[in-house]
């Protein structure tokens, strides 16, 4: 991490601008009915420990705020957290400032959002990847298993060795959904393909991601799907250095290694955050659970997939995507569901 830290900081602003530019241009149309917000409306986010520049869910949350600022004239604010002990103070500080919406990013901030939202019932909160049962908290969940299932289809069709891998950040419900969906997708194509699994124990350390990836490649995996935030940058670096394939997550990560990242499981946190701000602007904000999948425009596969995958694979992925959308295929989301999963064939 130290070795790449200085260079990473130098290019951070450029990379983040590129990510946000790519993300904010991909939103559903039909939002012309949204009223223009007063400059008094402020939407703020508190990052997890990866912070901005993770090229993953912190950056996608930020991209949603950037788009909302452009469209609605709100003020955006970001507070970065570098350790868990900062979560409650950071959230509380924004609540004390009377921000109209305070967004906590990642499942690890859930308890802090629960504590802070209870202390400030007049403030609106949103939580990415977690559930807090309070009326002033909007919980943004995703059907990660749907996108991961598509990645499993791609990996199974593209592997030459019959061995593929998965690297997770920390074990959590959302990361486990990525793992389970991926394994189910691989199994649907070919149950004989071996899937190697490991967790780095962090979302914020590329060096740990590389440490997890290299042994999997050494064991014969020629494709590794990561769901590990900034840690996954190390997985992609390993793929690039070894001439192997990787599959990205959250955003289209092909730009990080155009010849090596063959696809990415798109998780539109930016869309979900943008929608929360839109609802706030329109006076429609509500607490509760709001879940995004393929049908809600929250899950997809990367547009860059066609760069490294043949059209036959793209056609199959499109077919499977339509079947998931229609309910003809229901990817498992838990380990119990995976154990009972019986591929219907595609």
Residue frames relative to the residue before (quaternion, step in Angstrom):
aa qw qx qy qz dx dy dz
X 1.0000 0.0000 0.0000 0.0000 0.00 0.00 0.00
X 0.6484 0.5249 -0.3197 0.4493 3.59 1.00 -0.90
X 0.6470 0.5510 -0.3217 0.4176 3.55 1.01 -0.88
X 0.7599 0.3496 -0.2050 0.5082 3.56 0.97 -0.76
X 0.4659 0.7321 -0.4212 0.2640 3.60 1.27 -0.25
X 0.6960 0.4806 -0.2978 0.4426 3.60 0.77 -1.00
X 0.6706 0.4789 -0.3014 0.4797 3.55 0.88 -0.91
X 0.6321 0.5467 -0.3363 0.4341 3.58 1.00 -0.86
X 0.6612 0.5058 -0.3163 0.4548 3.57 0.96 -0.82
X 0.6358 0.5409 -0.3395 0.4336 3.59 1.03 -0.72
X 0.7674 0.3579 -0.2014 0.4924 3.57 0.94 -0.82
X 0.3976 0.7621 -0.4564 0.2299 3.59 1.27 -0.15
X 0.6850 0.4947 -0.3128 0.4338 3.58 0.75 -1.02
X 0.6597 0.5078 -0.3166 0.4546 3.60 0.91 -0.88
X 0.6722 0.5013 -0.3061 0.4507 3.57 0.87 -0.94
X 0.6650 0.5074 -0.3130 0.4498 3.56 0.89 -0.92
X 0.6314 0.5248 -0.3323 0.4642 3.59 1.03 -0.76
X 0.6423 0.5164 -0.3232 0.4651 3.58 0.99 -0.84
X 0.6537 0.5183 -0.3139 0.4533 3.58 0.91 -0.95
X 0.6926 0.4756 -0.2879 0.4596 3.57 0.81 -0.99
X 0.6238 0.5375 -0.3449 0.4506 3.59 1.00 -0.77
X 0.6671 0.4950 -0.3046 0.4660 3.56 0.97 -0.86
X 0.7124 0.4857 -0.2682 0.4297 3.55 0.89 -0.93
X 0.7122 0.4818 -0.3015 0.4120 3.58 0.75 -0.94
X 0.6268 0.5447 -0.3510 0.4327 3.58 1.19 -0.26
X 0.7021 0.4420 -0.2623 0.4929 3.59 1.26 -0.15
X 0.3298 0.7227 -0.5341 0.2894 3.56 0.23 1.28
X 0.5873 -0.5714 0.4378 0.3699 3.50 -1.21 0.53
X 0.4273 -0.6795 0.5330 0.2675 3.55 -1.12 0.68
X 0.6200 0.5792 -0.3837 0.3646 3.53 -1.26 -0.13
X 0.5244 0.6387 -0.4129 0.3828 3.60 1.18 0.47
X 0.3469 0.7808 -0.4719 0.2175 3.61 1.21 0.28
X 0.6098 0.5755 -0.3504 0.4173 3.57 1.20 -0.40
X 0.5126 0.6582 -0.4169 0.3609 3.57 1.27 -0.18
X 0.3885 -0.7239 0.5185 0.2370 3.55 -0.87 0.91
X 0.5256 -0.6190 0.4762 0.3373 3.57 -1.21 0.49
X 0.4013 -0.7436 0.4839 0.2278 3.56 -0.74 1.02
X 0.5240 -0.5774 0.5191 0.3501 3.50 -1.30 0.42
X 0.5777 -0.5837 0.4374 0.3665 3.55 -1.16 0.55
X 0.5672 0.6153 -0.3847 0.3895 3.59 1.21 -0.35
X 0.6045 0.5679 -0.3664 0.4217 3.62 1.18 -0.44
X 0.0368 -0.8010 0.5970 -0.0238 3.55 -0.78 1.08
X 0.0911 -0.7610 0.6412 0.0370 3.54 -0.94 0.97
X 0.0547 -0.8215 0.5667 -0.0310 3.56 -0.72 1.10
X 0.1778 -0.7743 0.5973 0.1096 3.54 -1.20 0.53
X 0.2041 -0.7216 0.6468 0.1386 3.52 -1.26 0.62
X 0.3369 -0.7688 0.5102 0.1874 3.57 -0.57 1.14
X 0.4752 -0.5754 0.5458 0.3810 3.49 -1.35 0.07
X 0.7791 -0.3912 0.2225 0.4365 3.58 -1.25 -0.13
X 0.5629 0.5894 -0.4020 0.4173 3.60 1.18 -0.27
X 0.2643 -0.7999 0.4985 0.2045 3.58 1.10 -0.66
X 0.6828 -0.4270 0.3610 0.4703 3.54 -1.29 -0.12
X 0.7020 0.4235 -0.3380 0.4621 3.54 -1.12 0.69
X 0.4667 0.6842 -0.4496 0.3346 3.58 1.25 0.15
X 0.2866 -0.7770 0.5025 0.2483 3.58 1.31 -0.29
X 0.6256 0.4631 -0.3177 0.5415 3.51 1.15 0.80
X 0.8655 -0.2055 0.0733 0.4510 3.60 -1.03 -0.66
X 0.5691 0.5374 -0.4161 0.4629 3.64 1.11 -0.25
X 0.6778 0.4879 -0.2907 0.4669 3.56 0.92 -0.90
X 0.6607 0.4920 -0.3291 0.4617 3.60 1.00 -0.69
X 0.5949 0.5369 -0.3610 0.4770 3.58 1.10 -0.60
X 0.6555 0.5131 -0.2980 0.4671 3.54 0.95 -0.91
X 0.6312 0.5386 -0.3301 0.4501 3.58 1.01 -0.81
X 0.6240 0.5322 -0.3378 0.4618 3.58 1.07 -0.69
X 0.6532 0.4965 -0.3087 0.4812 3.58 1.05 -0.75
X 0.6128 0.5462 -0.3445 0.4555 3.59 1.04 -0.75
X 0.6718 0.4898 -0.2932 0.4721 3.56 0.89 -0.92
X 0.6514 0.5110 -0.3151 0.4639 3.58 0.98 -0.83
X 0.6198 0.5339 -0.3381 0.4652 3.57 1.05 -0.73
X 0.6626 0.5124 -0.2976 0.4581 3.57 0.95 -0.88
X 0.7584 0.4199 -0.2142 0.4501 3.56 0.85 -1.00
X 0.8203 0.2954 -0.1111 0.4769 3.58 0.93 -0.88
X 0.4540 -0.7175 0.4336 0.3018 3.58 1.23 -0.13
X 0.3676 0.7280 -0.5017 0.2883 3.58 1.17 0.46
X 0.4106 -0.6312 0.5696 0.3295 3.51 -1.36 -0.01
X 0.1956 -0.7775 0.5878 0.1085 3.59 -0.93 0.84
X 0.0432 -0.7845 0.6185 0.0156 3.52 -1.18 0.57
X 0.1278 -0.7887 0.5994 0.0487 3.56 -1.06 0.79
X 0.0503 -0.7540 0.6542 0.0322 3.55 -1.02 0.87
X 0.2416 -0.7946 0.5448 0.1161 3.56 -0.66 1.11
X 0.2149 -0.7598 0.6041 0.1079 3.54 -1.06 0.87
X 0.1862 -0.7979 0.5656 0.0940 3.56 -0.95 0.86
X 0.7737 0.0885 -0.0958 0.6199 3.57 1.32 -0.11
X 0.6574 -0.5562 0.3417 0.3764 3.55 -1.16 0.60
X 0.5990 0.5905 -0.3587 0.4048 3.57 1.09 -0.65
X 0.6486 0.5323 -0.3150 0.4436 3.60 1.23 -0.38
X 0.4893 0.7086 -0.4269 0.2760 3.60 1.18 -0.38
X 0.7183 0.4390 -0.2704 0.4672 3.60 0.66 -1.05
X 0.6580 0.4926 -0.3373 0.4590 3.66 0.84 -0.77
X 0.6642 0.5047 -0.3144 0.4531 3.60 0.96 -0.81
X 0.6621 0.4900 -0.3009 0.4805 3.57 0.94 -0.88
X 0.6651 0.5157 -0.3012 0.4482 3.57 0.94 -0.89
X 0.6286 0.5447 -0.3367 0.4413 3.57 1.00 -0.80
X 0.6651 0.4876 -0.2988 0.4803 3.57 0.99 -0.82
X 0.6307 0.5181 -0.3314 0.4732 3.57 1.05 -0.72
X 0.6401 0.5240 -0.3177 0.4635 3.59 1.01 -0.80
X 0.6579 0.4950 -0.2952 0.4847 3.56 1.17 -0.62
X 0.4168 -0.7361 0.4350 0.3085 3.57 1.34 -0.01
X 0.1628 0.7689 -0.5897 0.1859 3.59 0.93 0.89
X 0.4941 -0.6941 0.4449 0.2759 3.56 -0.99 0.83
X 0.7805 0.0490 -0.0305 0.6225 3.57 1.19 -0.55
X 0.0788 -0.7807 0.6198 0.0142 3.56 -0.84 1.03
X 0.1454 -0.8189 0.5549 0.0197 3.57 -0.60 1.21
X 0.1606 -0.7653 0.6176 0.0844 3.56 -0.88 1.00
X 0.2536 -0.8082 0.5221 0.0995 3.57 -0.78 1.06
X 0.8326 0.2351 -0.1907 0.4638 3.55 -0.77 1.07
X 0.6172 -0.5960 0.3800 0.3456 3.55 -1.16 0.70
X 0.6174 0.5807 -0.3552 0.3943 3.60 1.09 -0.60
X 0.6725 0.4825 -0.2969 0.4762 3.59 1.21 -0.40
X 0.3751 0.7753 -0.4546 0.2270 3.59 1.29 -0.07
X 0.6938 0.4763 -0.2954 0.4522 3.60 0.74 -0.99
X 0.6388 0.5225 -0.3235 0.4629 3.57 1.07 -0.74
X 0.6328 0.5093 -0.3297 0.4811 3.60 1.03 -0.75
X 0.6359 0.5341 -0.3284 0.4500 3.59 0.96 -0.85
X 0.6809 0.4903 -0.2841 0.4640 3.57 0.91 -0.95
X 0.7132 0.4660 -0.2629 0.4529 3.56 0.84 -0.99
X 0.6504 0.5214 -0.3202 0.4501 3.58 0.96 -0.85
X 0.6304 0.5242 -0.3308 0.4673 3.58 1.11 -0.64
X 0.6676 0.4975 -0.2949 0.4689 3.57 1.10 -0.69
X 0.7808 0.2316 -0.1086 0.5701 3.58 1.16 -0.63
X 0.0565 -0.8596 0.5072 0.0251 3.61 0.53 1.13
X 0.6365 0.5343 -0.3333 0.4454 3.60 1.21 -0.33
X 0.6373 0.5071 -0.3197 0.4843 3.60 1.28 -0.18
X 0.3865 -0.7040 0.5498 0.2295 3.57 -1.06 0.81
X 0.0786 -0.7861 0.6126 0.0252 3.57 -0.95 0.91
X 0.1012 -0.7401 0.6555 0.1113 3.54 -1.32 0.40
X 0.1460 -0.7860 0.5984 0.0532 3.55 -1.08 0.78
X 0.2538 -0.7624 0.5819 0.1258 3.55 -0.80 1.09
X 0.8623 0.0776 -0.0893 0.4925 3.59 -0.84 1.05
X 0.7429 0.3199 -0.2633 0.5258 3.57 0.92 0.81
X 0.3152 -0.7454 0.5603 0.1763 3.56 -1.27 0.38
X 0.0125 0.7484 -0.6618 0.0407 3.53 -0.93 1.06
X 0.2878 -0.7926 0.5190 0.1402 3.55 -0.62 1.14
X 0.3953 0.6600 -0.5349 0.3493 3.54 0.31 1.34
X 0.5591 -0.6614 0.3766 0.3290 3.62 -0.90 0.80
X 0.7118 0.4327 -0.2639 0.4863 3.61 1.17 -0.40
X 0.6328 0.5036 -0.3382 0.4812 3.58 1.25 0.35
X 0.1805 -0.7531 0.6267 0.0868 3.55 -0.82 1.09
X 0.1889 -0.8120 0.5489 0.0600 3.57 -0.58 1.20
X 0.1735 -0.8153 0.5506 0.0453 3.56 -0.54 1.23
X 0.0107 0.8092 -0.5830 0.0717 3.54 -0.38 1.30
X 0.2148 -0.7796 0.5815 0.0888 3.54 -1.25 0.51
X 0.4103 -0.6776 0.5518 0.2610 3.54 -1.18 0.62
X 0.1201 -0.8480 0.5144 0.0438 3.54 0.55 1.24
X 0.5919 0.5992 -0.3670 0.3949 3.57 1.08 -0.68
X 0.6061 0.5656 -0.3661 0.4228 3.62 1.09 -0.57
X 0.6981 0.4475 -0.2735 0.4874 3.57 0.85 -0.95
X 0.6454 0.5229 -0.3200 0.4557 3.58 1.02 -0.80
X 0.5899 0.5636 -0.3583 0.4538 3.58 1.10 -0.69
X 0.6487 0.5033 -0.3120 0.4781 3.58 0.97 -0.84
X 0.6399 0.5133 -0.3274 0.4690 3.59 1.04 -0.76
X 0.6233 0.5341 -0.3367 0.4614 3.58 1.09 -0.66
X 0.6082 0.5388 -0.3408 0.4728 3.56 1.07 -0.74
X 0.6747 0.4981 -0.2903 0.4609 3.56 0.88 -0.99
X 0.6710 0.5025 -0.3102 0.4483 3.59 0.83 -0.97
X 0.6710 0.5046 -0.3039 0.4502 3.58 0.91 -0.90
X 0.6854 0.4741 -0.2831 0.4746 3.57 1.05 -0.72
X 0.7375 0.4393 -0.2249 0.4610 3.59 1.10 -0.66
X 0.5548 0.6264 -0.4090 0.3641 3.62 1.13 -0.41
X 0.2556 -0.7526 0.5903 0.1408 3.53 -1.12 0.77
X 0.7075 0.4691 -0.2542 0.4634 3.58 1.19 -0.48
X 0.4307 -0.6937 0.4706 0.3344 3.58 1.19 -0.40
X 0.6702 0.3987 -0.2948 0.5522 3.56 1.29 0.38
X 0.0192 0.7811 -0.6232 0.0349 3.57 -0.86 0.98
X 0.2915 -0.7902 0.5210 0.1380 3.56 -1.22 0.36
X 0.1605 -0.7452 0.6362 0.1187 3.51 -1.39 0.25
X 0.0551 -0.7722 0.6326 0.0230 3.57 -0.97 0.92
X 0.1379 -0.7896 0.5956 0.0534 3.54 -0.69 1.15
X 0.5298 -0.5911 0.4850 0.3669 3.54 -1.26 0.29
X 0.7532 -0.1656 0.1625 0.6155 3.56 0.01 -1.31
X 0.5269 -0.6187 0.4681 0.3472 3.55 -1.07 0.66
X 0.1842 0.7469 -0.6104 0.1887 3.55 -0.76 1.14
X 0.6863 -0.4703 0.3223 0.4515 3.62 -1.15 0.25
X 0.6944 0.4670 -0.2999 0.4579 3.61 0.87 -0.86
X 0.6577 0.4917 -0.3171 0.4745 3.61 0.95 -0.81
X 0.6377 0.5203 -0.3250 0.4659 3.57 1.02 -0.75
X 0.6126 0.5329 -0.3527 0.4650 3.61 1.07 -0.65
X 0.6077 0.5333 -0.3474 0.4750 3.58 1.06 -0.71
X 0.6784 0.5002 -0.2945 0.4504 3.57 0.82 -1.00
X 0.6933 0.4938 -0.2779 0.4453 3.55 0.79 -1.07
X 0.6672 0.5015 -0.3078 0.4567 3.59 0.89 -0.90
X 0.6379 0.5336 -0.3132 0.4587 3.55 1.03 -0.85
X 0.6744 0.4899 -0.2978 0.4652 3.57 0.83 -0.96
X 0.6479 0.5151 -0.3187 0.4618 3.59 1.02 -0.76
X 0.6381 0.5273 -0.3255 0.4570 3.58 1.01 -0.77
X 0.6374 0.5096 -0.3169 0.4833 3.56 1.00 -0.87
X 0.6720 0.5137 -0.2962 0.4437 3.57 0.86 -0.98
X 0.6245 0.5587 -0.3364 0.4297 3.58 1.05 -0.74
X 0.6828 0.4545 -0.2786 0.4996 3.58 1.07 -0.72
X 0.7960 -0.1374 0.1565 0.5684 3.57 0.80 -1.02
X 0.3094 -0.7943 0.4947 0.1693 3.63 -0.24 1.22
X 0.6240 0.5648 -0.3473 0.4135 3.59 1.19 -0.38
X 0.5305 0.6246 -0.4173 0.3928 3.60 1.22 -0.26
X 0.3462 -0.7441 0.5412 0.1833 3.56 -0.88 1.01
X 0.1477 -0.7788 0.6058 0.0691 3.58 -0.99 0.91
X 0.2198 -0.7718 0.5879 0.1017 3.57 -0.64 1.17
X 0.1184 -0.8157 0.5660 0.0173 3.59 -0.86 0.98
X 0.1792 0.7634 -0.6149 0.0841 3.57 -1.03 0.79
X 0.2383 -0.7521 0.6010 0.1280 3.53 -1.26 0.57
X 0.4095 -0.7445 0.4814 0.2153 3.56 -0.90 0.97
X 0.4252 -0.7170 0.4571 0.3101 3.60 1.17 -0.47
X 0.7673 0.2070 -0.1393 0.5908 3.56 1.29 0.19
X 0.3242 -0.7178 0.5774 0.2151 3.53 -1.26 0.49
X 0.7207 0.5054 -0.2040 0.4284 3.58 1.28 -0.23
X 0.6952 0.4700 -0.2650 0.4749 3.62 1.19 0.24
X 0.2886 -0.7869 0.5199 0.1650 3.62 -0.16 1.23
X 0.6058 0.5663 -0.3637 0.4243 3.60 1.04 -0.68
X 0.6456 0.5063 -0.3174 0.4755 3.57 1.05 -0.76
X 0.6170 0.5427 -0.3418 0.4560 3.58 1.07 -0.69
X 0.6510 0.4992 -0.3100 0.4806 3.56 0.99 -0.82
X 0.6343 0.5376 -0.3252 0.4505 3.59 1.02 -0.79
X 0.6711 0.4791 -0.2966 0.4819 3.59 1.07 -0.67
X 0.6940 0.5140 -0.2803 0.4191 3.57 0.98 -0.86
X 0.6446 0.5704 -0.3402 0.3786 3.58 0.84 -0.94
X 0.6747 0.4704 -0.3259 0.4663 3.67 0.84 -0.77
X 0.6247 0.5283 -0.3529 0.4539 3.60 1.03 -0.66
X 0.6467 0.4892 -0.3220 0.4886 3.58 0.96 -0.78
X 0.6435 0.5294 -0.3213 0.4499 3.59 1.03 -0.78
X 0.6768 0.4774 -0.2849 0.4826 3.59 1.16 -0.58
X 0.7044 -0.4992 0.2521 0.4370 3.57 1.24 0.19
X 0.4722 0.6571 -0.4639 0.3606 3.58 1.21 -0.09
X 0.1534 -0.7949 0.5783 0.1011 3.57 -0.92 0.84
X 0.7386 0.2243 -0.1754 0.6111 3.59 1.35 0.01
X 0.0158 -0.7822 0.6228 0.0068 3.60 -0.94 0.90
X 0.2269 -0.7404 0.6225 0.1129 3.52 -0.96 1.01
X 0.1119 -0.8029 0.5815 0.0686 3.59 -0.77 0.95
X 0.0361 -0.7363 0.6747 0.0358 3.53 -1.24 0.66
X 0.4192 0.7430 -0.3859 0.3511 3.52 0.63 1.18
X 0.5347 -0.6574 0.4108 0.3365 3.60 1.12 0.52
X 0.8324 -0.1191 0.1159 0.5286 3.55 -0.97 -0.91
X 0.5526 0.6094 -0.3911 0.4127 3.61 1.12 -0.56
X 0.6347 0.5722 -0.3184 0.4103 3.56 1.06 -0.74
X 0.5125 0.6234 -0.4361 0.3982 3.58 1.20 -0.28
X 0.6311 0.5279 -0.3267 0.4650 3.57 1.15 -0.60
X 0.5965 0.5416 -0.3549 0.4742 3.58 1.13 -0.62
X 0.6735 0.4857 -0.2918 0.4747 3.56 0.92 -0.91
X 0.6246 0.5282 -0.3386 0.4649 3.60 1.02 -0.73
X 0.6416 0.5199 -0.3220 0.4630 3.58 1.00 -0.82
X 0.6405 0.5218 -0.3244 0.4607 3.58 0.96 -0.87
X 0.6687 0.5090 -0.2982 0.4526 3.55 0.93 -0.91
X 0.6999 0.4778 -0.2794 0.4515 3.59 0.88 -0.92
X 0.7452 0.3973 -0.2122 0.4918 3.57 1.11 -0.68
X 0.4609 -0.6961 0.4404 0.3302 3.58 1.26 -0.06
X 0.4776 0.6507 -0.4432 0.3899 3.58 1.12 0.73
X 0.5208 -0.6193 0.4817 0.3365 3.54 -1.33 -0.12
X 0.0806 -0.7578 0.6440 0.0667 3.53 -1.28 0.53
X 0.2305 -0.7272 0.6255 0.1637 3.54 -1.31 0.38
X 0.3271 -0.7856 0.5027 0.1521 3.54 -0.75 1.10
X 0.3049 -0.7510 0.5638 0.1583 3.53 -1.35 -0.03
X 0.8116 0.3050 -0.2517 0.4300 3.53 -1.37 0.50
X 0.7845 -0.0152 0.0287 0.6193 3.58 0.74 -1.05
X 0.6145 -0.5068 0.4254 0.4296 3.57 -1.28 0.09
X 0.1065 -0.8472 0.5202 0.0176 3.59 -0.23 1.27
X 0.3061 0.7778 -0.4975 0.2319 3.58 1.21 0.33
X 0.6147 0.5813 -0.3510 0.4013 3.60 1.04 -0.72
X 0.5943 0.5795 -0.3624 0.4239 3.60 1.20 -0.41
X 0.7711 -0.0600 0.0634 0.6307 3.59 1.16 -0.64
X 0.2296 -0.8528 0.4499 0.1327 3.59 0.37 1.26
X 0.7198 0.4303 -0.2550 0.4813 3.60 1.08 -0.65
X 0.7362 0.4461 -0.2110 0.4632 3.57 1.24 -0.32
X 0.6916 0.4156 -0.2730 0.5239 3.60 1.07 -0.66
X 0.1787 -0.8533 0.4851 0.0674 3.55 -0.11 1.32
X 0.7829 -0.0730 0.0188 0.6176 3.58 1.24 -0.29
X 0.1662 -0.7534 0.6194 0.1451 3.56 -1.33 0.01
X 0.3935 -0.6747 0.5698 0.2555 3.54 -1.16 0.69
X 0.2354 -0.8103 0.5248 0.1122 3.57 -0.29 1.26
X 0.0385 -0.7739 0.6316 -0.0266 3.54 -0.86 1.08
X 0.2283 -0.8505 0.4636 0.0981 3.54 -0.11 1.34
X 0.0551 -0.7999 0.5967 -0.0307 3.55 0.38 1.26
X 0.5991 0.5748 -0.3544 0.4302 3.58 1.08 -0.72
X 0.6509 0.5081 -0.3133 0.4691 3.58 0.96 -0.83
X 0.6652 0.5065 -0.3076 0.4542 3.58 0.90 -0.92
X 0.6660 0.4920 -0.3005 0.4734 3.59 0.93 -0.87
X 0.6221 0.5381 -0.3266 0.4656 3.55 0.98 -0.86
X 0.6642 0.5095 -0.3042 0.4547 3.59 0.93 -0.88
X 0.6345 0.5255 -0.3373 0.4556 3.59 1.02 -0.73
X 0.6522 0.4909 -0.3165 0.4832 3.59 0.99 -0.78
X 0.6262 0.5392 -0.3385 0.4501 3.58 0.98 -0.83
X 0.6674 0.4930 -0.3031 0.4686 3.56 0.94 -0.90
X 0.6219 0.5351 -0.3367 0.4621 3.58 1.04 -0.73
X 0.6537 0.5223 -0.3034 0.4558 3.57 0.93 -0.94
X 0.7373 0.4162 -0.2128 0.4878 3.56 1.01 -0.85
X 0.5051 -0.6662 0.4196 0.3535 3.57 1.26 0.05
X 0.5538 0.6338 -0.3605 0.4021 3.57 1.22 0.50
X 0.3679 0.7551 -0.4794 0.2543 3.59 1.25 0.15
X 0.0365 0.7852 -0.6166 0.0435 3.56 -0.96 0.91
X 0.4796 -0.6332 0.5169 0.3191 3.52 -1.21 0.52
X 0.4811 0.6706 -0.4826 0.2932 3.56 -1.29 -0.12
X 0.5980 -0.5715 0.4379 0.3523 3.54 -1.37 -0.03
X 0.0469 -0.7742 0.6311 -0.0105 3.54 -0.93 1.02
X 0.1049 -0.8406 0.5314 -0.0053 3.56 -0.40 1.27
X 0.1775 -0.7926 0.5810 0.0521 3.53 -0.96 1.00
X 0.0473 0.7748 -0.6287 0.0473 3.54 -0.91 1.00
X 0.7857 -0.2598 0.2156 0.5183 3.57 -1.17 -0.47
X 0.6947 0.4940 -0.2880 0.4363 3.59 0.84 -0.93
X 0.7109 0.4352 -0.2507 0.4923 3.58 1.17 -0.56
X 0.5302 -0.6528 0.3966 0.3681 3.58 1.27 0.13
X 0.5464 0.6481 -0.3851 0.3649 3.57 1.19 0.39
X 0.7593 0.2717 -0.1459 0.5730 3.58 1.26 -0.34
X 0.1771 0.7704 -0.5962 0.1405 3.58 -0.97 0.86
X 0.4120 -0.6349 0.5545 0.3461 3.54 -1.31 -0.26
X 0.6363 -0.5938 0.3479 0.3484 3.57 -1.15 0.65
X 0.5449 -0.6211 0.4644 0.3188 3.54 -1.12 0.76
X 0.6416 0.5547 -0.3226 0.4203 3.59 1.11 -0.63
X 0.4109 0.7391 -0.4615 0.2683 3.61 1.24 -0.18
X 0.6419 0.5557 -0.3231 0.4179 3.56 1.04 -0.73
X 0.5513 0.6272 -0.3981 0.3796 3.61 1.20 -0.30
X 0.8165 0.2328 -0.0896 0.5206 3.57 1.00 -0.81
X 0.6985 0.4173 -0.2681 0.5158 3.59 1.25 -0.18
X 0.4953 -0.6668 0.4598 0.3141 3.62 -0.93 0.80
X 0.6765 -0.5207 0.3451 0.3900 3.53 -1.26 0.48
X 0.5959 0.5756 -0.3707 0.4196 3.58 1.08 -0.64
X 0.6523 0.4940 -0.3070 0.4861 3.58 1.07 -0.75
X 0.6302 0.5277 -0.3280 0.4657 3.59 0.98 -0.83
X 0.6526 0.5190 -0.3135 0.4543 3.58 0.93 -0.89
X 0.6527 0.5102 -0.3090 0.4670 3.57 1.00 -0.84
X 0.6469 0.5173 -0.3176 0.4616 3.58 0.95 -0.88
X 0.6390 0.5187 -0.3209 0.4686 3.59 0.99 -0.80
X 0.6422 0.5240 -0.3140 0.4631 3.56 1.00 -0.85
X 0.6773 0.4805 -0.2878 0.4771 3.57 0.91 -0.93
X 0.6132 0.5538 -0.3425 0.4471 3.59 1.00 -0.79
X 0.6617 0.4979 -0.3007 0.4731 3.59 0.96 -0.88
X 0.6521 0.5114 -0.3164 0.4616 3.59 1.03 -0.76
X 0.6229 0.5111 -0.3410 0.4843 3.59 1.08 -0.67
X 0.6505 0.5292 -0.3117 0.4468 3.57 0.95 -0.91
X 0.7177 0.4456 -0.2481 0.4742 3.58 1.01 -0.80
X 0.5117 -0.6449 0.4174 0.3847 3.56 1.24 -0.38
X 0.4378 0.6976 -0.4587 0.3336 3.57 1.27 0.06
X 0.7415 0.1659 -0.1236 0.6383 3.57 1.23 -0.56
X 0.0667 -0.7814 0.6202 0.0154 3.57 -0.86 0.99
X 0.2683 -0.7883 0.5280 0.1668 3.62 -0.15 1.20
X 0.4895 -0.6510 0.4823 0.3225 3.61 -0.97 0.73
X 0.2528 -0.7919 0.5445 0.1118 3.56 -1.11 0.72
X 0.7516 0.2827 -0.1791 0.5684 3.61 1.26 -0.21
X 0.6526 -0.5090 0.3765 0.4163 3.56 -1.26 0.28
X 0.6282 0.5241 -0.3419 0.4624 3.60 1.02 -0.70
X 0.6607 0.4977 -0.3077 0.4703 3.56 0.96 -0.84
X 0.6270 0.5305 -0.3336 0.4628 3.58 1.06 -0.71
X 0.6443 0.5300 -0.3234 0.4466 3.58 0.96 -0.84
X 0.7275 0.4037 -0.2316 0.5041 3.57 1.11 -0.72
X 0.4928 0.6986 -0.4161 0.3100 3.59 1.26 -0.20
X 0.0701 -0.7799 0.6220 -0.0017 3.53 -0.87 1.04
X 0.3632 -0.7677 0.4770 0.2265 3.59 -0.21 1.22
X 0.3412 -0.7587 0.5236 0.1838 3.53 -0.84 1.01
X 0.5171 -0.6322 0.4214 0.3942 3.54 1.26 -0.22
X 0.1649 -0.7890 0.5860 0.0831 3.54 -1.15 0.61
